[in-house]
Every structure is written in structure tokens, then in C-alpha cells.
Amino acid sequence: MSEERQSDSVAQGAVDSDSALAALEAARKEAEENWNKFVRTAAEFDNFRKRSARDVDNARKYGGERLAQAILPVRDSLAAGLAASAEADPDAVIVKGQEATLRLLDDALGAVGVTEIDPKGEPFDPSKHEALSTRAAPGAAPGTVLEVIQKGYQLHDRLLRAAKVIVARGEDG
């Protein structure tokens, strides 16, 4: 082989080697980018799965919220009717039926996580109570709930209806 041909062959080998290294480096960068995309996608999917599970749990836990809110006035009305009937004739059969119905309704509400807020004697909490008025009350600490006008309710930890209360005011108020 002539010297000129040999140098062309060596030069061609160097060019082939450089292009192979460049192609290898480009493939390595592409592989790294694809790996990073995969890791991000896997993390996004995991977050989506966790968020979906949380949404399903919340739907199970709070799904009956609107129904419970619609039933609370019925419960109030039944309790008021029971109080009036019991005042007139506490031993009447209708009173016993109303008591049983109210117990069943309270049990059904309790079974889905609805609990009563009856804060008499507790400190006023604006996140759970609605103050209708204040009144002087010797012997009671200022800010204490003196009377509950309408009981409040919550579904698990979510407020359905604030308790309507009268609160003790300080000596100077």
C-alpha cells in the first residue's frame, strides 16, 4: 500500500472513531434524558395514585354531607315536637313513638359519623359556635357558653352546622 493511501486510511479511521465517540456521547445524553423523564413520570404517577386514594377516602367519609345537612332541620323539628308532646302528656303513646323515632334518627346520623355539638359550659369557639347574644352571668367565666339555642353538628371533623349559643360577657361589658 502506498504511503498516501495509508495516511488516508489512518485519517479515515480517526474520523470514524471521532464520529463513533460523538454518536456514543449523544446516545448517552439521550439515555440520561429518557431516564430523568421516566423518574419524573413515575413520581407524578405515584402522586396521582396517592391523590386519587385520598379523594376516594374523602368521598366515602364526607359523601353524605348534603343529605345530613338536609336531615338536620327534620331532626330539630322532631325534637321540638317531642318536647311539646312530652310537656302535655309525658306518658302518651305518641310521645314514646316520637322518642323511638328520634333515637333511630340519631343512631342513623351517628352511624355515618354525624356528631352533636352541645357546648353548654364550654368556652366559646367561633369555629364551632355562633354567638347570638351575650349576657351577664355572675359566677361564669367571660366567654363561656351559657345556653345552647340550637345544637350544632359535625360530620367527622367537618362542621355541618354551628351551635347557636348565648355567651357570658365580662363584668364591664
Salt bridges, closest charged atoms under 4 A:
GLU25 OE2 - ARG28 NH2 2.53
GLU32 OE1 - ARG28 NH1 3.14
ASP46 OD1 - ARG49 NH2 2.41
ASP46 OD2 - LYS50 NZ 3.29
ASP57 OD1 - ARG60 NH1 3.62
GLU65 OE1 - ARG158 NH1 2.88
ASP76 OD2 - ARG161 NH1 2.61
ASP106 OD1 - ARG75 NE 2.79
GLU116 OE1 - ARG75 NH2 3.97
GLU116 OE2 - LYS151 NZ 3.53
GLU147 OE1 - ARG135 NH2 3.24
